Amino acid sequence: MRGLAVCQTELVIRMLDEILLPSFEVDFLVESRPIARRLHEAGMNVTAGDPRRTDTYLKADITPGTCVIVEDGGRRSLKKVLEAIRDAGATLVYVLGVGISDFRKREEELKAQFPELYYLALSELFGGPLLTEFSRSITRLKVHQYQRFFSDAERVLILLHNDPDPDALASGLALRNVLRRTKQTAIIAALQGVTRPENVRMMNLLDIHVDVITPAQVAEYERVAMVDVQPHYFGDAISHVDLVIDHHPEQPGYSAVYKDIRPDYGSTSTILTEHLRAVDANISERTATAMLYAIKSDTLFFNRQANRVDIDAFSYLYPLADAALIKKMEGAEITMERLEYVLKAKQQGRIAEQVFCAFLGASPREDFIPYVADFYLQLEDVKWTIVSGIVNDSLVMSVRNLGYSRNAGEFVRKYFADIGSAGGHRAMAKAVVPLRAFRDKFGNLQADGFTERVLAMALEFLHEHQPADRKLLRA
């Protein structure tokens, strides 16, 4: 395709010449004769002329099919240049904003007179790729540093949270890949094993082995890494950690030799995808499948806490993964046991002001609680779900919302951080509180009383700082 670039500066001419050739046949028009002469001697197709005159473009033999690119450096004469180009018969015109502070306003001004033109800001075109490259370089440096730190250890532990989910399992596999280790030299482990049906299915289909260890055994390893979790989760059970990679909000009170915590990412697997790409690691089909499934699972297929980097990681992993295996893993989501707890929540739950609150009582497995919270968030008149249950000697609470109202993580931290573990993102959060500590603060509540108390706390939280004209609709 033939193009004509009307430029003011040598830098922009050289940049366009480098980018557009050889895909486009581009001639350059510049007003400065010295610049034209110098670049012409360098072998570029550059001519000098007055860009404000129509005959300049007629001599250049432009047609309606010629792509015309005009550099906009803020000069007042730009509109005269565009008038001349239009009068010469060009219809495909791009304006490239260079150094324009408010390019949106500039675009509106030009389009008011020339509605057919396209406006591109150099800062947007240049900024994204540049930031991506800088970010990848910084990630590469981090990865090289912790690779060297772990390289001389005979035994490495990759520790996951209790009852690991797909993101934790996949992140463990990915980190072992980054560290260039095998399952004999880098153990993936948790203090409590995997129980959820879909996660057990994932482990079996992908041949992932997770050792169950005690806190005392952690000290036997020369290097300890945590993925998808931070040390505060384990209380005082874990005394030290060398590497932490997580996408949950960063928690204070611990030190690590290296850490990479990105709470704006939808999954830890997204972070590990960037680590693998930064060092050009070979990602096996098994690892890619696990990570792709993890990103889908943690973001509810980009419906929760996801952004551009998660989509980019998904796009990168997709051709490397086994889609058929992912479909088989997803088939284990609904079980009769889970449906029993869904029905239990329906019988005992309450809805007020689009908040669904339910107490499930004693539960043999923790995964029933977030499952029910996710399930009831799908109801038409529900924007928040708060589902609780008792697992062993602790109260476990899962909070979900649609992501555009107040922060779920702030809710659990406000009421439960002083008596247990509490935190999360805007759209999803969790609290784990010892029963004794809960009773000391709130009293020995029965099931109905508990539901009413938590619902009252939720409504109080949602009404804080809320403008009068934005009251929640009552269900």
C-alpha positions in Angstrom: 0.0 0.0 0.0 1.3 3.5 -0.9 1.6 6.1 1.8 2.6 9.7 2.2 3.9 11.0 5.5 3.8 14.7 6.1 6.4 15.4 8.9 8.0 18.2 10.8 10.9 16.5 12.6 13.7 14.2 11.5 13.1 11.8 14.4 9.5 11.1 13.4 10.6 10.6 9.8 13.2 8.0 10.8 10.8 6.3 13.2 8.1 5.9 10.5 10.6 4.8 7.9 11.8 2.1 10.3 8.3 0.9 11.3 6.3 1.1 8.1 8.9 -0.2 5.6 8.8 -2.7 3.9 5.1 -3.3 4.5 4.2 0.1 3.1 5.7 2.1 0.2 6.1 5.4 2.0 7.3 8.8 0.7 8.0 11.6 3.0 7.2 15.3 2.7 8.9 17.9 4.9 8.9 21.7 4.8 12.6 22.0 5.8 14.9 21.7 2.8 18.0 20.9 4.9 16.2 18.0 6.5 14.9 16.8 3.1 18.4 17.0 1.6 20.1 15.2 4.5 17.6 12.3 4.6 17.5 12.1 0.8 21.3 11.6 0.8 20.8 8.9 3.4 18.7 7.0 0.8 15.2 7.9 2.0 12.3 9.0 -0.3 12.0 12.6 1.1 11.1 15.7 -0.7 10.7 19.3 0.4 7.5 21.3 -0.1 4.8 23.5 1.4 2.4 21.2 3.2 -0.3 24.0 3.3 -0.6 24.1 -0.5 -3.0 21.7 -2.4 -0.7 21.6 -5.5 2.1 20.1 -3.3 -0.1 17.0 -2.9 -1.2 17.0 -6.5 2.5 16.8 -7.5 2.9 13.9 -5.1 0.2 12.2 -7.1 -2.0 11.2 -4.1 -5.3 9.4 -4.7 -8.3 8.5 -2.5 -6.5 5.2 -1.8 -3.3 6.9 -0.6 -2.7 6.6 3.2 -1.6 10.0 4.4 0.0 10.4 7.8 0.4 13.9 9.2 2.6 14.7 12.1 0.9 17.0 14.7 3.3 18.8 16.9 0.8 21.4 18.0 1.3 23.9 15.2 -1.7 26.2 14.4 -1.2 25.6 10.6 -2.3 22.0 10.9 -5.8 22.7 9.8 -4.6 24.4 6.6 -2.5 21.3 5.9 -5.5 19.1 6.4 -7.6 21.3 4.1 -5.0 21.1 1.4 -4.8 17.3 1.7 -8.6 17.0 1.5 -8.8 19.3 -1.5 -6.2 17.2 -3.3 -8.6 14.2 -3.0 -7.2 12.2 -0.1 -9.7 10.4 2.0 -7.6 8.1 4.2 -5.9 10.5 6.6 -4.2 9.8 9.9 -2.9 12.5 12.3 -0.1 11.4 14.6 0.0 13.5 17.8 3.6 14.1 19.0 4.1 15.8 22.3 0.4 16.8 22.6 -0.5 17.1 26.3 -4.3 16.8 25.8 -4.6 14.8 22.7 -8.2 13.9 23.3 -9.2 17.6 23.2 -7.0 18.1 20.1 -8.7 15.1 18.4 -12.2 16.6 19.1 -11.1 20.0 17.7 -9.8 18.4 14.5 -12.7 16.0 14.0 -15.2 18.8 14.3 -13.9 20.1 11.0 -12.5 16.9 9.5 -14.8 14.1 10.7 -13.2 11.4 8.5 -9.7 11.6 9.9 -8.2 9.2 12.4 -6.2 10.6 15.3 -3.3 8.5 16.9 -1.3 9.7 19.9 2.4 8.7 19.7 2.4 8.4 23.5 -0.2 5.7 23.4 1.4 3.8 20.5 4.8 4.1 22.0 4.0 3.8 25.7 2.3 0.4 25.8 5.0 -1.6 24.1 7.8 0.3 25.9 6.2 -0.3 29.3 5.7 -4.0 28.4 9.4 -4.3 27.5 10.6 -2.5 30.6 8.3 -4.6 32.8 9.6 -7.8 31.2 13.2 -6.7 31.8 12.5 -6.0 35.5 10.7 -9.3 35.8 13.7 -11.1 34.1 16.1 -9.5 36.6 13.9 -10.7 39.6 13.7 -14.2 38.2 17.4 -14.4 37.6 18.1 -13.3 41.1 15.9 -15.8 42.8 17.0 -18.6 40.4 20.6 -18.0 41.5 19.6 -17.9 45.1 17.8 -21.3 44.9 20.3 -23.0 42.5 22.7 -24.3 45.2 20.0 -25.8 47.4 19.7 -29.6 47.5 16.1 -29.6 48.8 13.5 -26.9 47.9 10.0 -26.6 49.2 7.2 -25.0 47.3 4.5 -24.4 49.9 0.8 -23.9 49.0 -2.1 -22.9 51.2 -4.3 -25.4 52.8 -6.6 -27.4 50.5 -4.9 -25.9 47.4 -7.0 -24.7 44.5 -6.1 -24.7 40.8 -4.2 -21.5 41.0 -2.0 -22.8 43.8 -1.4 -26.1 42.1 -0.6 -24.6 38.7 1.7 -22.0 40.3 3.6 -24.7 42.1 4.2 -26.5 38.8 5.2 -23.3 37.1 7.7 -22.2 39.8 9.3 -25.6 39.7 9.7 -25.1 36.0 11.2 -21.6 36.5 13.7 -23.1 39.1 14.6 -25.8 36.5 13.9 -28.5 39.1 12.2 -31.9 39.2 9.7 -33.3 41.6 12.5 -34.9 43.5 14.5 -31.7 44.1 11.5 -29.3 44.5 8.7 -30.7 46.6 5.2 -29.2 46.2 3.4 -29.4 49.5 0.7 -28.1 51.8 -0.1 -28.4 55.5 -3.5 -29.8 54.6 -4.1 -31.9 51.4 -6.4 -31.4 48.5 -10.1 -32.4 49.1 -12.3 -30.5 46.5 -13.5 -32.8 43.8 -12.5 -30.6 40.8 -9.0 -30.1 42.3 -8.5 -33.8 43.0 -9.6 -34.4 39.4 -7.1 -31.8 38.2 -4.3 -33.5 40.2 -5.2 -36.9 38.8 -5.5 -35.8 35.1 -2.3 -33.8 35.2 -0.3 -36.1 37.5 0.3 -33.4 40.1 1.6 -34.7 43.5 1.2 -32.6 46.6 2.9 -33.8 49.8 1.2 -33.2 53.1 3.8 -31.9 55.6 3.9 -30.5 59.1 5.2 -27.1 60.1 8.2 -28.8 61.8 9.1 -30.5 58.4 9.3 -27.1 56.7 12.5 -26.3 58.6 14.2 -29.4 57.0 14.3 -27.6 53.6 17.2 -25.3 52.6 15.0 -23.0 50.6 11.3 -22.3 51.0 9.0 -20.7 48.5 5.3 -19.8 48.8 3.0 -19.4 45.9 -0.6 -18.0 46.0 -0.2 -17.4 49.7 1.7 -15.3 52.2 3.2 -16.3 55.6 0.5 -14.5 57.6 -1.9 -17.2 56.5 -0.1 -19.8 58.6 0.1 -17.7 61.7 3.2 -18.6 63.7 3.5 -22.0 62.1 6.1 -21.0 59.5 9.2 -19.2 60.8 10.9 -18.2 57.5 10.3 -18.0 53.8 12.8 -17.2 51.0 10.4 -16.4 48.1 6.8 -15.3 48.0 4.8 -15.0 44.7 1.1 -14.1 45.2 -1.7 -12.0 43.7 -3.5 -11.3 47.0 -3.1 -8.0 48.7 0.3 -7.8 50.5 0.2 -8.4 54.2 2.7 -6.9 56.7 4.7 -8.6 59.4 7.1 -10.9 57.6 10.3 -10.7 55.6 11.3 -12.7 52.5 14.5 -12.6 50.5 12.5 -12.2 47.3 8.9 -11.5 46.7 6.6 -10.6 43.8 3.2 -9.6 44.9 0.7 -8.1 42.4 -2.8 -7.7 43.9 -4.1 -6.2 40.6 -3.6 -9.5 38.8 -6.4 -12.0 38.6 -4.3 -15.0 39.5 -0.8 -16.1 40.6 -0.5 -18.2 37.5 -0.6 -14.9 35.5 2.5 -13.7 37.4 4.2 -17.0 36.9 3.4 -16.9 33.2 5.3 -13.6 33.0 8.2 -15.1 34.9 8.4 -18.0 32.5 8.2 -15.8 29.5 10.8 -13.3 30.8 13.4 -16.0 30.9 12.2 -17.7 27.7 11.5 -20.9 29.5 10.0 -23.9 27.7 6.5 -24.5 29.1 5.3 -28.1 28.8 1.7 -28.9 27.8 1.0 -30.2 31.3 2.1 -26.9 32.9 0.4 -24.7 30.3 -2.9 -26.7 30.8 -2.7 -26.3 34.6 -2.0 -22.6 34.4 -4.7 -21.9 31.8 -7.3 -23.8 33.9 -6.1 -21.8 36.9 -6.6 -18.4 35.2 -10.1 -19.4 34.1 -10.9 -20.7 37.6 -9.6 -17.8 39.6 -11.1 -15.1 37.4 -14.4 -17.0 36.7 -13.4 -16.8 33.0 -12.5 -13.1 33.3 -15.7 -12.2 35.1 -13.9 -11.5 38.4 -10.7 -9.6 39.3 -9.2 -9.9 35.8 -7.4 -7.3 33.7 -5.3 -7.1 30.5 -2.4 -9.1 31.8 -4.6 -12.1 32.6 -6.0 -12.0 29.1 -2.5 -11.7 27.7 -1.3 -14.7 29.8 -4.4 -16.7 28.7 -3.8 -15.9 25.0 -0.1 -17.0 25.4 -0.9 -20.3 27.1 -3.9 -21.3 25.1 -2.1 -22.8 22.1 0.3 -24.6 24.4 -2.5 -26.3 26.5 -4.7 -29.3 26.1 -8.3 -27.9 25.8 -9.8 -31.4 26.1 -8.2 -31.9 29.5 -9.5 -28.6 30.7 -13.0 -29.5 29.7 -12.7 -32.8 31.7 -11.5 -31.0 34.8 -14.3 -28.5 34.6 -16.8 -31.3 34.6 -16.3 -32.0 38.3 -17.7 -28.7 39.5 -21.2 -29.8 40.6 -21.6 -32.6 43.2 -24.5 -33.9 45.3 -22.7 -32.8 48.4 -22.4 -29.2 47.2 -26.0 -29.1 46.1 -27.0 -30.2 49.7 -25.2 -27.1 51.0 -26.8 -24.9 48.4 -30.2 -26.1 49.5 -29.2 -25.6 53.2 -28.3 -22.0 52.4 -31.7 -21.4 50.7 -33.5 -22.7 53.8 -31.4 -20.7 56.3 -30.3 -17.7 54.4 -31.6 -14.1 54.4 -31.7 -11.5 51.6 -31.9 -7.8 52.5 -31.0 -4.8 50.2 -29.5 -7.2 47.6 -27.2 -8.9 50.2 -27.6 -12.6 50.6 -26.3 -13.9 54.0 -26.3 -17.6 55.1 -24.7 -19.7 57.9 -24.1 -23.3 56.9 -23.2 -24.6 60.4 -20.6 -27.3 60.7 -19.0 -28.3 57.4 -16.6 -31.3 56.7 -14.8 -29.3 54.0 -14.0 -25.6 53.5 -14.7 -25.6 49.8 -18.5 -25.8 50.3 -18.5 -22.3 51.7 -17.0 -20.3 48.8 -19.0 -22.6 46.4 -22.3 -21.5 47.9 -21.2 -17.9 48.0 -20.3 -18.0 44.2 -23.6 -19.8 43.5 -25.9 -17.3 45.1 -24.1 -14.3 43.5 -25.8 -15.5 40.3 -29.2 -14.6 41.6 -30.9 -11.7 39.8 -31.5 -9.6 42.9 -28.2 -10.3 44.7 -25.1 -8.1 44.5 -23.3 -9.3 47.7 -23.1 -12.8 49.2 -21.7 -13.6 52.7 -21.6 -17.3 53.5 -20.1 -18.8 56.7 -19.6 -22.2 58.2 -17.6 -23.9 60.9 -14.6 -26.0 59.8 -12.8 -27.8 62.6 -12.5 -25.1 65.3 -12.7 -22.1 63.1 -15.4 -19.9 61.5 -14.7 -19.6 57.8 -16.5 -16.8 55.9 -16.5 -16.2 52.1 -17.6 -12.8 50.7 -18.4 -12.2 47.1 -19.8 -9.2 45.2 -20.1 -7.9 41.6 -17.0 -5.8 41.9 -18.3 -2.3 41.4 -19.6 -1.6 44.9 -17.6 -1.4 48.2 -14.5 -3.5 48.8 -15.1 -7.1 50.1 -11.6 -7.3 51.5 -12.2 -4.1 53.5 -15.4 -5.6 54.9 -13.7 -8.7 56.4 -10.7 -6.7 57.6 -12.9 -4.2 59.4 -14.8 -6.8 61.5 -12.4 -9.8 61.7 -8.8 -8.8 61.2 -8.3 -8.2 64.9 -9.4 -11.7 65.9 -8.3 -13.9 62.9 -7.0 -13.9 59.3 -9.0 -11.6 57.1 -8.4 -10.1 53.6 -9.1 -10.2 49.9 -9.9 -8.2 46.8 -12.7 -5.8 45.9 -14.9 -8.6 44.6 -13.9 -11.6 46.8 -12.6 -12.0 50.3 -12.2 -14.5 53.1 -12.0 -14.6 56.9 -10.9 -17.4 59.1 -11.5 -16.8 62.8 -11.0 -19.2 65.8 -14.4 -19.9 67.3 -13.3 -18.9 70.7 -12.1 -15.5 69.5 -15.4 -15.0 67.6 -17.5 -15.7 70.7 -15.3 -13.5 72.9 -16.1 -10.6 70.5 -19.6 -11.2 69.3 -21.1 -13.6 71.9 -22.2 -17.2 71.5 -24.7 -16.7 68.7 -27.0 -19.4 67.4 -27.5 -20.0 63.7 -30.3 -17.4 63.2 -28.7 -14.9 65.4 -25.4 -15.3 63.6 -27.0 -14.7 60.2 -28.8 -11.6 61.5 -25.7 -10.2 63.1 -23.5 -10.7 60.0 -26.2 -9.2 57.7 -26.5 -6.2 60.0 -22.7 -5.7 59.8 -22.8 -5.9 56.0 -25.6 -3.4 55.7 -23.8 -1.0 58.1 -20.6 -1.4 56.0 -22.4 -0.8 52.7 -24.3 2.3 54.0 -21.0 4.0 55.1 -20.0 6.9 52.9 -22.9 6.2 50.6 -24.6 9.2 48.9 -28.3 9.6 49.7 -29.2 9.2 46.1 -27.5 5.9 45.7 -29.3 3.8 48.4 -29.3 0.1 47.6 -32.6 -1.3 46.3 -34.4 -3.5 48.8 -35.0 -7.0 47.6 
